[in-house]
Structure formats: C-alpha cells, structure tokens
C-alpha cells in the first residue's frame, strides 16, 4: 500500500512554494498527497492548476492586537480548525503530516501528533516563526532551510525545495531580445516582494534611472508588481536599457539570465539565488516577523555572496552606491558568484527528493 502524506501549506509564498515543490515530488514518486490550506487562500488556485488535491480549514493567525473581539474570534476558529483537521485526518489516514510554516501548520501538526501520526516540520528561514516554534515540540522531524544558530530537537539541515524549472537552461539571447534588450550586455534583475514593494520600487526606480543614463555596459529588468507597473514604466520613459514588467511567470528563466539581482531576502528567494549562484543586493523587508529576512540575508553576506542594503530614508542613495560599485567592478561579481561554493547548505534542487526520503523513513 502506498504511503500517504498530508501537507499544511499556504499563506505567504515563502511558506507555500516549498510545500508545493515537496507535494509535486511526492506525487512524482507515486505517493498519495493532500494539502491543507486555510479557507479562501489564493494558494488553492495554484494547487488546482497543478492538479493537487486539497482541503480547506477555517483558521486565522494569533491576533497581535489587544482587541477582545479578535481574540474571541481566534479561539472560536481555533477549536473549529482542530475539529475540521481531525475529520480530514480520519478521512485521509496519512502516514506522515508535514507543516511548512505559518499558522496553518499548527492545527495539522498538533492534531496529527495526538492521533499517533508521524509529524514533520520544515522552516525555510534563519529565524523560526512562532507557529514552527510551537509545532517543533510535537514534531518527529524538524527540517531547516537555513542554519538557525540554535539547537533544535530532531533537526536536520535540508535546504528549501525550489521549482524544477530552475534547472532548465534558458535561451538568454531570445529572452533579452524579447524584452528589447541587448544580449551582449550584462543584465541586472530587480524585483520586490508582494509586501512592502512600494518603498523598494520607488527607491530602485530613482537609483536605476540615474545609473542607466550613465552606464552603457549594463541593462536592467525591473519587475514592479501589477499595482505599480504604470507609474514606474512612465518613470523610465526614454531609457532603452531598461525593461519593465508587471509580473513574470518565468522568473526562473530571468534569474538564470541575469548577472546581478536586487531583491528581498525571503527564504525561497535565497534558495533560488543559491542554486543560480547569483551575486545579489538584498533589501530585507523591514516588517518581516522577528526580522527574519535580515537574518536570512546575513548568511549570504557573511559568505560574501551578497550585499545587504537596509530599507530606510537613504535607501535610494545606498542602492545607487552599491549598484555603481558592483556594475563597475567585474571582479566583485566574480568573487560573489564563486563564494557560493563555500556555503555548507545542501543543493536546493535536491532538497525535495532528500526530504521525501526522510519522510518515507519516518
């Protein structure tokens, strides 16, 4: 009889995409897999696209405010989610329950543990989230995407799974020509996260506009997000060495094409940078829980693979200074790319297979 696996995943992309990569690998190996997502999570649409089964539970994160109504609502949903999760587990009868971070993991890991089902947790970040700190107390296996600097029971460093498309070698010439850019020039790729992209977009636009007018050896691809696309595209009017996109479904091809990346430092993005061995300028999202994006970025900066630029009122000038240095000195880029070899973190492309092997051994 085939083993059955159930994965709680969703919320932010950093929690969902590692779970998605893991679910696809489980299915590829012929194993039964079911996802648990929160009610009305956009992740459900992606699971539909990939023809992966899922069930929804009605749950919410722990309120950060002292509003009593929100706390009452939380506890109602909490007990309701435990009931819903128990019913899903009894119907599906999994061999292993897996949480990939975020509050949606807790009802599954907690309930599965007390039903005698083996449990595993994966945390992609260098600082554990609250849900995973709690879930870790009930986990038979704790998998880490990045070193966390503290001892955790049953922990193993696995890296963070990334999409298999990153292994494809893109046609650099066709991609750049399709964007109206020159395949002979070095290329910097700029993208932000869905959270807090407004300030980063504005600072990047100011810095790149100044740099693109003077630097004839480099060109830039700026992915803005749908909301900011129109105004930012207008800001670059007249610059032939800047391509502006609202979004890209082929970020893997663009990252494999780029010589330098400027982006946030979410764990999934860092795993992709590690696989592509891309020199990076990292701007941690300043409001991330426990400031985990900064600690993620610090791992690459200490290894000399990346430079951190903190987001403050001087962000634009700091970005311009860092971009000028890196686009003016090819030696620095070579050193940053080579430095990835010193990272003692497993290959993200092999992470899903390695995790599935450990889960099957449970």
ROSE-635667 format. One record per residue (C-alpha): residue in three letters; x, y negated, z. Coordinates in steps of 0.02 Angstrom, whole numbers, padded with zeros to 5 digits, always signed. Example, Ala and Ser with C-alpha at 12.3 -4.5 7.8 and 13.67 -1.06 7.14 Angstrom:
ala+00615+00225+00390ser+00684+00053+00357
***
This chain:
unk+00000+00000+00000unk+00067-00172-00047unk+00114-00290+00092unk+00002-00443+00115unk+00064-00618+00155unk-00032-00772+00207unk+00046-00946+00195unk-00013-01106+00282unk+00046-01249+00173unk-00006-01420+00113unk-00013-01600+00171unk+00144-01684+00104unk+00243-01619-00044unk+00389-01578+00071unk+00282-01450+00161unk+00183-01390+00011unk+00309-01362-00129unk+00422-01242-00030unk+00265-01143+00011unk+00212-01145-00172unk+00383-01082-00229unk+00375-00945-00097unk+00198-00895-00146unk+00246-00881-00330unk+00395-00772-00286unk+00287-00658-00178unk+00165-00639-00322unk+00307-00610-00446unk+00361-00463-00339unk+00186-00392-00349unk+00138-00435-00169unk-00032-00500-00113unk-00029-00681-00058unk-00161-00800+00009unk-00140-00984+00053unk-00224-01078+00194unk-00246-01264+00164unk-00343-01400+00251unk-00513-01447+00185unk-00504-01566+00036unk-00314-01554+00023unk-00255-01605-00153unk-00139-01454-00143unk-00290-01345-00181unk-00295-01412-00359unk-00113-01362-00385unk-00148-01188-00317unk-00294-01175-00439unk-00177-01223-00582unk-00056-01084-00533unk-00200-00961-00505unk-00152-00933-00324unk-00291-00889-00202unk-00326-00999-00052unk-00449-01028+00090unk-00486-01195+00173unk-00499-01236+00357unk-00565-01396+00434unk-00422-01467+00538unk-00334-01631+00570unk-00169-01690+00644unk-00149-01738+00825unk-00205-01921+00843unk-00063-02043+00879unk-00184-02173+00949unk-00275-02178+01117unk-00445-02191+01032unk-00552-02065+01131unk-00668-02033+00983unk-00522-01972+00877unk-00462-01858+01017unk-00635-01783+01042unk-00646-01755+00854unk-00474-01674+00855unk-00520-01547+00989unk-00682-01503+00903unk-00589-01470+00741unk-00451-01380+00836unk-00565-01246+00907unk-00663-01236+00745unk-00500-01208+00648unk-00449-01065+00765unk-00617-00981+00733unk-00603-01005+00545unk-00423-00943+00543unk-00466-00787+00644unk-00603-00746+00520unk-00484-00769+00371unk-00354-00657+00454unk-00481-00520+00489unk-00541-00526+00308unk-00369-00530+00225unk-00274-00422+00351unk-00099-00490+00315unk+00063-00407+00369unk+00151-00574+00393unk+00088-00752+00422unk+00201-00895+00365unk+00194-01081+00405unk+00292-01207+00303unk+00272-01357+00418unk+00138-01486+00451unk-00007-01470+00570unk-00098-01344+00458unk+00031-01213+00510unk-00019-01211+00693unk-00192-01128+00685unk-00121-00990+00574unk+00038-00953+00671unk-00046-00967+00841unk-00193-00856+00796unk-00090-00728+00700unk+00031-00709+00846unk-00109-00666+00968unk-00185-00546+00841unk-00021-00448+00836unk+00027-00506+00660unk+00210-00544+00624unk+00243-00730+00604unk+00374-00835+00516unk+00403-01023+00506unk+00502-01123+00379unk+00556-01303+00415unk+00642-01397+00274unk+00705-01545+00375unk+00857-01581+00482unk+00740-01632+00624unk+00598-01513+00666unk+00420-01577+00654unk+00304-01568+00806unk+00200-01428+00730unk+00351-01320+00696unk+00424-01352+00869unk+00265-01278+00941unk+00247-01142+00809unk+00426-01088+00841unk+00375-01024+01012unk+00262-00896+00926unk+00374-00854+00776unk+00463-00690+00747unk+00573-00776+00617unk+00620-00961+00604unk+00694-01013+00436unk+00787-01177+00414unk+00807-01278+00255unk+00947-01385+00329unk+01059-01368+00482unk+00968-01442+00633unk+01112-01455+00756unk+01025-01360+00897unk+00998-01179+00942unk+00829-01106+00892unk+00766-00933+00936unk+00764-00809+00789unk+00831-00945+00672unk+00920-00919+00506unk+00977-01048+00377unk+00892-01005+00212unk+00888-01173+00119unk+00724-01236+00044unk+00646-01150-00108unk+00634-01254-00266unk+00540-01229-00429unk+00617-01106-00552unk+00606-01240-00688unk+00762-01322-00615unk+00862-01176-00683unk+00813-01221-00863unk+00945-01316-00960unk+00859-01468-01039unk+00891-01543-01210unk+00972-01704-01147unk+00978-01785-01318unk+00793-01753-01354unk+00738-01812-01181unk+00834-01976-01187unk+00789-02014-01367unk+00608-01978-01324unk+00619-02115-01192unk+00700-02236-01315unk+00871-02219-01230unk+01046-02180-01294unk+01109-02001-01264unk+01288-02065-01265unk+01264-02175-01111unk+01270-02125-00929unk+01097-02121-00851unk+01031-02164-00678unk+00862-02095-00623unk+00760-02193-00495unk+00605-02127-00408unk+00521-02153-00240unk+00401-02051-00137unk+00214-02071-00128unk+00235-02150+00044unk+00315-02320+00059unk+00359-02334-00125unk+00305-02516-00139unk+00456-02591-00049unk+00577-02470-00130unk+00506-02503-00303unk+00520-02691-00282unk+00700-02684-00219unk+00751-02562-00356unk+00673-02671-00490unk+00768-02825-00431unk+00934-02733-00420unk+00917-02639-00585unk+00860-02793-00681unk+01021-02882-00632unk+01131-02732-00665unk+01051-02681-00831unk+01085-02853-00906unk+01272-02839-00872unk+01316-02655-00879unk+01315-02594-01060unk+01381-02421-01016unk+01234-02366-00910unk+01046-02348-00935unk+00905-02321-00811unk+00745-02217-00796unk+00627-02287-00663unk+00478-02180-00610unk+00365-02303-00522unk+00206-02210-00474unk+00040-02246-00559unk-00005-02392-00447unk+00149-02497-00482unk+00181-02449-00663unk+00106-02602-00750unk+00188-02738-00648unk+00359-02653-00644unk+00358-02618-00829unk+00325-02803-00856unk+00475-02846-00745unk+00591-02750-00862unk+00525-02833-01021unk+00663-02861-01147unk+00784-02735-01071unk+00819-02595-01195unk+00922-02491-01075unk+00779-02463-00950unk+00638-02336-00974unk+00487-02348-00857unk+00371-02203-00819unk+00219-02198-00704unk+00249-02013-00664unk+00338-01862-00733unk+00281-01681-00731unk+00457-01635-00789unk+00560-01712-00650unk+00672-01558-00656unk+00723-01598-00836unk+00756-01781-00793unk+00862-01734-00642unk+00964-01612-00745unk+00988-01752-00874unk+01041-01890-00752unk+01217-01935-00694unk+01158-02025-00537unk+00995-02027-00437unk+00920-02159-00323unk+00779-02087-00218unk+00705-02049-00047unk+00778-01909+00059unk+00636-01788+00085unk+00697-01610+00110unk+00630-01541-00055unk+00715-01682-00150unk+00879-01645-00060unk+00866-01460-00106unk+00842-01511-00288unk+00993-01629-00278unk+01098-01490-00203unk+01052-01370-00342unk+01087-01500-00479unk+01242-01563-00386unk+01188-01741-00418unk+01276-01894-00345unk+01140-01989-00253unk+01096-02153-00171unk+00973-02107-00034unk+00849-02229+00043unk+00764-02138+00188unk+00580-02175+00213unk+00590-02279+00374unk+00424-02220+00445unk+00451-02033+00425unk+00412-01932+00582unk+00562-01925+00701unk+00658-02022+00566unk+00692-01851+00486unk+00730-01922+00314unk+00879-02017+00385unk+00949-01858+00465unk+00919-01763+00303unk+01018-01894+00207unk+01156-01895+00338unk+01201-01715+00295unk+01237-01762+00114unk+01326-01923+00161unk+01441-01834+00284unk+01485-01711+00147unk+01519-01862+00030unk+01385-01806-00093unk+01278-01961-00067unk+01272-02139-00001unk+01137-02196+00120unk+01059-02368+00100unk+00937-02412+00239unk+00775-02499+00196unk+00770-02675+00269unk+00753-02853+00205unk+00926-02839+00124unk+00880-02680+00029unk+00889-02757-00145unk+01063-02832-00122unk+01128-02673-00039unk+01061-02568-00183unk+01140-02684-00310unk+01308-02675-00221unk+01303-02483-00211unk+01244-02464-00391unk+01380-02582-00453unk+01513-02481-00364unk+01453-02311-00422unk+01416-02361-00602unk+01584-02447-00613unk+01693-02305-00548unk+01676-02135-00630unk+01799-02062-00505unk+01675-02091-00363unk+01539-01995-00457unk+01660-01852-00490unk+01706-01842-00305unk+01522-01844-00253unk+01474-01708-00377unk+01623-01599-00325unk+01583-01622-00140unk+01426-01514-00154unk+01542-01363-00160unk+01587-01397+00023unk+01407-01386+00085unk+01379-01225+00180unk+01195-01213+00132unk+01127-01066+00030unk+01080-01096-00151unk+00901-01166-00155unk+00865-01072-00317unk+00892-00908-00224unk+00800-00962-00067unk+00629-00894-00114unk+00699-00721-00151unk+00803-00721+00008unk+00653-00774+00112unk+00540-00641+00036unk+00671-00509+00077unk+00673-00565+00259unk+00483-00570+00265unk+00470-00394+00197unk+00594-00336+00330unk+00478-00404+00465
***
